[in-house]
Amino acid sequence: MTPAEGYFGRMPSEQDVADEFLRLYYDAGDRVDQGATWKETRWMGVPVQKIPTDLWLYQEILYKDRPDIIIECGTAFGGSALYMAGILDLLGSGAVITVDIDDWDLDIPGYSGRKAHPRITYLKGSSVDPAMVEQVKARIPDGAVVMAILDSDHSAEHVLAELRTYAPMVTPGQLLIVEDTMLNGHPVHQDFGPGPMEALDTFLSETDDFTIDAIGEKFLVSFNPRGYLRRA
């Protein structure tokens, strides 16, 4: 018996190994003595709180799909918005509209607040508040190519509301990305309760307009398993 067979009780599959790594990586986010992995991942000094495989995948997506507008629900510290704005700078076009209910103005060593950037518009409010939705729509030029990323409140109810709200804004052929579908035992944080993955399953049962894009599995480990949805 190999050590792996002893650990898993059988010969592990690739998915077993990927899931075990993701659990290790995610749980280590709380271990300050080990560098805190995703909780201390930063872009240009700003917390971004994503696994690097997803960040790398984002730049590949932006290069290939060339969206004019990226809608981001869930700004947090602003690291991911700043990261995407930097990629758009390299591409020479595009803008980020990012929405959060909070300013996240926290006293964290090395963090001095969200960074201003000419390609980023910060909006404060609930991503599913009708008034906020209208603000977002008003900032999308006619004919713009739009993708969307959902990374705010991770309860199933809220994510499903975001999916139903922002899916119609996504341009055919573009991605609607549901972040953190790994929660609630998929494979991490088993006691989270119904979250993004459950909302995703409900949404996909309601529509034929979106399908799961295999690009999300390219690097084997992702915080967003099954969460990269391509509009037909």
Backbone torsions as a table, in degrees:
resi	resn	phi	psi	omega
1	MET	NA	130.7	177.0
2	THR	-77.9	160.8	175.3
3	PRO	-55.4	-37.4	180.0
4	ALA	-65.9	-41.1	178.9
5	GLU	-64.5	-35.8	177.1
6	GLY	-66.7	-35.9	-178.4
7	TYR	-71.8	-46.3	-175.0
8	PHE	-91.5	-14.8	-175.5
9	GLY	82.8	3.4	179.3
10	ARG	-169.1	175.6	176.1
11	MET	-70.2	119.5	-175.1
12	PRO	-71.1	147.7	173.5
13	SER	-85.4	170.9	175.0
14	GLU	-58.5	-39.2	-179.1
15	GLN	-66.9	-37.3	175.8
16	ASP	-56.6	-47.5	-177.2
17	VAL	-66.5	-43.3	179.3
18	ALA	-62.5	-43.3	-180.0
19	ASP	-64.5	-41.0	-179.7
20	GLU	-66.2	-39.9	176.1
21	PHE	-62.7	-42.8	-178.1
22	LEU	-64.2	-39.8	176.3
23	ARG	-61.9	-44.5	178.7
24	LEU	-61.4	-46.5	-178.4
25	TYR	-63.7	-45.1	-178.1
26	TYR	-66.1	-47.7	-178.3
27	ASP	-64.3	-32.1	178.5
28	ALA	-68.2	-13.2	176.6
29	GLY	-60.8	-22.5	179.6
30	ASP	-94.4	-3.0	-175.7
31	ARG	-99.7	92.5	-176.3
32	VAL	-58.7	-34.0	-177.7
33	ASP	-68.2	-13.6	179.9
34	GLN	-111.1	13.5	176.8
35	GLY	96.4	-10.5	172.3
36	ALA	64.3	12.7	174.7
37	THR	33.6	-116.9	-169.7
38	TRP	-62.7	-30.0	-179.7
39	LYS	-71.1	-17.3	178.5
40	GLU	-116.5	16.1	174.1
41	THR	-76.5	129.0	-175.1
42	ARG	-130.7	149.1	172.0
43	TRP	-118.2	118.0	-177.2
44	MET	51.8	38.9	177.1
45	GLY	85.6	-5.2	-176.9
46	VAL	-102.6	129.5	178.4
47	PRO	-56.6	131.7	-179.4
48	VAL	-115.4	-25.0	171.7
49	GLN	53.0	48.2	173.6
50	LYS	-135.1	162.0	174.8
51	ILE	-80.1	138.8	-175.3
52	PRO	-56.9	-29.2	179.0
53	THR	-62.1	-37.6	177.6
54	ASP	-71.4	-38.5	177.9
55	LEU	-61.6	-43.9	178.8
56	TRP	-63.5	-40.4	179.1
57	LEU	-63.4	-36.9	178.6
58	TYR	-58.4	-44.0	-178.3
59	GLN	-68.1	-32.9	175.8
60	GLU	-65.2	-40.6	179.5
61	ILE	-64.4	-46.3	-178.4
62	LEU	-63.2	-39.8	178.4
63	TYR	-64.2	-41.9	-176.4
64	LYS	-76.4	-44.6	-170.2
65	ASP	-91.8	-22.3	175.8
66	ARG	49.8	56.3	176.8
67	PRO	-67.8	146.4	173.0
68	ASP	-80.8	-35.4	-178.6
69	ILE	-130.8	130.7	170.6
70	ILE	-111.1	117.7	173.8
71	ILE	-91.9	124.6	178.5
72	GLU	-119.5	118.0	174.7
73	CYS	-96.7	111.5	-176.5
74	GLY	107.6	86.7	-176.9
75	THR	-81.4	-39.1	-172.1
76	ALA	52.4	-127.2	-177.3
77	PHE	-77.1	-12.5	179.0
78	GLY	94.4	5.8	-177.5
79	GLY	-64.9	-42.5	-178.1
80	SER	-71.2	-36.0	176.2
81	ALA	-63.4	-42.6	179.2
82	LEU	-65.3	-41.0	178.1
83	TYR	-60.0	-49.4	-178.6
84	MET	-66.4	-36.4	177.1
85	ALA	-62.4	-37.5	177.5
86	GLY	-65.0	-40.1	176.5
87	ILE	-64.6	-41.7	178.2
88	LEU	-63.6	-34.9	173.8
89	ASP	-56.9	-45.9	-179.7
90	LEU	-64.6	-34.6	179.4
91	LEU	-79.1	-22.1	175.9
92	GLY	90.1	7.4	178.5
93	SER	-163.6	163.2	176.1
94	GLY	108.9	160.3	-178.6
95	ALA	-148.9	158.2	-180.0
96	VAL	-117.4	127.7	170.2
97	ILE	-109.1	114.2	-174.1
98	THR	-122.2	135.2	-170.9
99	VAL	-122.8	135.1	174.6
100	ASP	-149.9	148.1	-179.4
101	ILE	-78.3	-13.4	-175.7
102	ASP	-130.2	159.5	177.1
103	ASP	-84.9	-17.9	-177.3
104	TRP	52.2	41.2	-179.7
105	ASP	-87.0	75.3	-172.4
106	LEU	-104.2	152.7	178.7
107	ASP	-86.3	90.7	-178.5
108	ILE	-121.5	131.7	-179.7
109	PRO	-51.5	126.4	177.3
110	GLY	83.4	-2.4	-178.5
111	TYR	-108.3	124.0	-177.3
112	SER	-116.3	22.8	178.6
113	GLY	101.6	169.5	179.3
114	ARG	-61.8	144.5	-177.8
115	LYS	-90.6	133.0	172.8
116	ALA	-71.1	142.5	178.1
117	HIS	-153.6	137.0	-176.4
118	PRO	-61.7	-18.2	179.5
119	ARG	-95.7	-1.0	-177.0
120	ILE	-111.6	131.8	169.1
121	THR	-113.4	118.7	177.4
122	TYR	-94.1	128.8	176.6
123	LEU	-123.2	138.4	-179.1
124	LYS	-109.1	124.9	178.8
125	GLY	152.7	176.4	178.1
126	SER	-73.9	134.4	-178.4
127	SER	-64.5	-18.9	-178.8
128	VAL	-109.0	4.6	174.1
129	ASP	-68.7	128.1	-176.6
130	PRO	-53.9	-37.4	179.1
131	ALA	-65.3	-39.0	178.1
132	MET	-68.0	-40.7	178.9
133	VAL	-59.0	-40.5	177.8
134	GLU	-65.6	-36.9	176.1
135	GLN	-61.8	-42.6	179.4
136	VAL	-63.4	-48.8	-178.9
137	LYS	-58.9	-37.7	-178.0
138	ALA	-65.7	-20.2	-178.8
139	ARG	-96.1	4.5	178.1
140	ILE	-100.3	112.8	-179.6
141	PRO	-64.0	152.2	175.7
142	ASP	-57.2	133.0	177.2
143	GLY	80.5	3.8	-178.5
144	ALA	-69.5	146.1	174.3
145	VAL	-87.5	122.2	-169.3
146	VAL	-122.2	133.0	166.2
147	MET	-120.8	164.3	-177.5
148	ALA	-141.3	147.7	179.3
149	ILE	-129.0	127.5	-177.8
150	LEU	-108.9	111.8	-174.2
151	ASP	-149.0	43.5	-180.0
152	SER	-109.3	-127.7	175.7
153	ASP	-56.9	124.1	-173.6
154	HIS	-94.2	10.5	175.0
155	SER	-67.4	147.4	-177.5
156	ALA	-58.4	-40.6	-178.4
157	GLU	-61.1	-44.9	-177.8
158	HIS	-70.4	-43.5	-179.2
159	VAL	-62.9	-40.2	178.4
160	LEU	-63.5	-40.1	177.2
161	ALA	-62.8	-41.0	177.2
162	GLU	-64.4	-43.5	179.3
163	LEU	-57.6	-46.7	-178.5
164	ARG	-68.0	-29.0	-177.6
165	THR	-80.5	-45.3	-170.8
166	TYR	-95.8	-17.7	178.7
167	ALA	-55.2	-43.1	-179.5
168	PRO	-65.3	-19.2	-179.8
169	MET	-81.9	-18.0	-177.1
170	VAL	-75.7	130.8	-178.9
171	THR	-70.8	140.0	174.6
172	PRO	-50.6	134.5	-177.8
173	GLY	91.8	-11.5	-178.9
174	GLN	-97.6	171.8	-176.8
175	LEU	-99.4	144.0	166.4
176	LEU	-116.2	112.7	-172.2
177	ILE	-106.0	123.6	176.8
178	VAL	-99.7	110.8	-176.9
179	GLU	-80.0	153.4	170.1
180	ASP	61.8	35.8	173.9
181	THR	-69.7	-5.5	178.9
182	MET	-74.8	-10.9	-178.5
183	LEU	-70.9	163.5	178.8
184	ASN	65.1	40.2	174.9
185	GLY	84.2	21.3	-179.3
186	HIS	-117.2	44.6	13.2
187	PRO	-114.9	11.2	-172.6
188	VAL	-107.5	168.8	172.2
189	HIS	49.1	62.8	-171.7
190	GLN	-62.2	-24.7	-177.6
191	ASP	-97.2	17.8	-178.2
192	PHE	-65.0	-37.1	-172.7
193	GLY	95.2	171.1	-177.7
194	PRO	-51.5	128.5	-174.1
195	GLY	-139.3	-145.8	-175.3
196	PRO	-58.4	-40.3	-178.9
197	MET	-63.6	-41.1	-179.8
198	GLU	-67.7	-38.6	175.9
199	ALA	-64.0	-41.2	178.8
200	LEU	-59.8	-45.6	-179.6
201	ASP	-62.2	-42.3	178.1
202	THR	-62.6	-45.8	-179.0
203	PHE	-60.3	-45.2	-178.4
204	LEU	-66.9	-25.0	176.4
205	SER	-74.9	-14.4	-176.6
206	GLU	-98.1	-14.7	-171.4
207	THR	-141.3	151.5	171.3
208	ASP	-108.2	5.4	-175.8
209	ASP	-77.8	-20.0	-177.0
210	PHE	-126.6	142.9	173.5
211	THR	-131.0	155.9	178.7
212	ILE	-71.8	125.6	-179.9
213	ASP	-91.9	127.6	-177.3
214	ALA	-66.2	-10.6	178.6
215	ILE	-57.7	-27.9	-178.8
216	GLY	-66.7	-18.1	-179.0
217	GLU	-99.6	6.7	-172.2
218	LYS	-56.5	-41.6	-175.3
219	PHE	-101.5	16.3	171.8
220	LEU	72.3	-36.8	177.4
221	VAL	-120.3	135.5	-177.6
222	SER	-153.7	147.2	171.2
223	PHE	-75.2	-7.8	-172.4
224	ASN	-125.3	51.8	-179.2
225	PRO	-58.5	132.3	-178.2
226	ARG	65.9	7.8	-171.0
227	GLY	-93.1	0.3	179.3
228	TYR	-97.1	102.1	-174.2
229	LEU	-105.1	127.8	-179.6
230	ARG	-102.0	129.3	177.0
231	ARG	-79.4	132.7	-176.9
232	ALA	-64.7	NA	NA
